[in-house]
Structures are given as C-alpha cells and as structure tokens.
Amino acid sequence: MLDRLRPYLSTAFLALLIAYFAYHAFTGEGGLLQSDSRDAALAAKRAELADLTERRHDLEVRARLLRDESLSADLLEERARSLLGFADPRDYVIRMQP
C-alpha cells in the first residue's frame, strides 16, 4: 500500500505547505484580514505624530524667543520667575504638585 502512495507524498507535502502559508497570509499578524487593526494603529500613530509635531513647533518658537538675537522680555521674565520661584505681589499664584 505504501508503494502506491509514495508518488503522491511529495504532492501532498507541497499541498500542505501551500495551505499553511496561505492560512498565515490571511490570518497572520500582517495578513490580509488584519487590515482593520493596521488601519486603526496607523490612525493612532498619525494622531500622535500630529500632536508631537505641534509640541515641537511650540518648543522651537519658545526656544527662538530665548535666543540672543530675538530675546523676548516677557518669556524671559516668565522663565526666571518659574525657575527662581518669585512672583509679583499683584500676581495670582496657583501651586500644583508636579
């Protein structure tokens, strides 16, 4: 009986190998059926990128205002008061836990 099936063993093995790879092509981590989760992750990463880009732009503007060429007196006073812990008597100070 084994002699009759021997020519088909390699074909059966290749068919099982193709079925295995086809199954994982559809259901694996990067498979075709996982596109919804990839799209959701991509949207979340794009939103995070937009937030980080906005924060970076804000920090670049603040850093530009602290340079010698374009020193902003208001920003310098704000940073000095923040770092030294001083406040004008007319200021309202709200202390928060870090």
N, C-alpha and C positions, 0 to 999 in steps of 0.2 A: 504494500500500500504506500509506503514512504517513497518508493521508487516512482510511483505515478504522480505524487505531489511535488517531488523535487524540482521540476522545471517551473512550477508556479510559486515557489517560496521566495525567490528574488522579486517577482512581480508583487506578491502580497506584502513583502517588506517595504518596497518602494511606495505602494499604495498607502500603507500605514504611516510612513514617514511624511508623505504629502498631506494626509489627513491631519497629522499632528501639527505641521506648520500652518496649514490652512486654519485650523481651530485657533491657534495662537495669533494669527494675523487678524482675526476678527475680534477675539476676546482678550487679548493680551494688554499689557499696560499701554502700549502705543497702538493698539488695534483700531480697526475701523469703527467698532461700536463704542469706543471711548471718546468720540469727538465732542460730546456734550460736556464731559468733565474737563477736557482740554480747553474748550472754549470758555468755560467758566473760570478756569485758572488763568487763562490769558487775559480775560477782562479784569480780574482782580489785580493781576500784575500791572496792567496798563493804568488802572486807577492809582495804584501805589506809586508808579513811575511819575504820574502827573502830580501827585502830592509832593514827592521828593523833589521834582523839578521846580515846583513853586517855592518850596522851602529853600532850595539852593539859590534861586533868584533873589529871594528876600535877604538871605545872608550875604550874597555878593553886593547888593545895594548897600546894606549896612556897613560892610567892610570898606566899600568905596567911600562912604561918608566919613570914615575914620582915618583915611589916608591924609598925609600932609598936604597934598595938592588941593583937596576939597574937604577940609575939615568942617564938620557941622557942629556948631557950638551946642545946639540942643541935644544931639545924640551923645556928644562927649560928656555933657553935664549929666545926662541920664545914666550913662555907664559909670561915671565916677560916683554918683550917689548910690547906685546899686552895689558897686564893689566895696565902697567905704562904709555904707550903712547910714549915711547922712540924709537928712530931709529938711526942706524949708519949713519954717514954722507954719506956713499957710497951707502946706500940703496935707492931704489925707493919705495916711499910710495904712495899708492893709497887709498884715504879715500872714504868710501862708507857709505851711510845712512843705519842705522840698520833697 
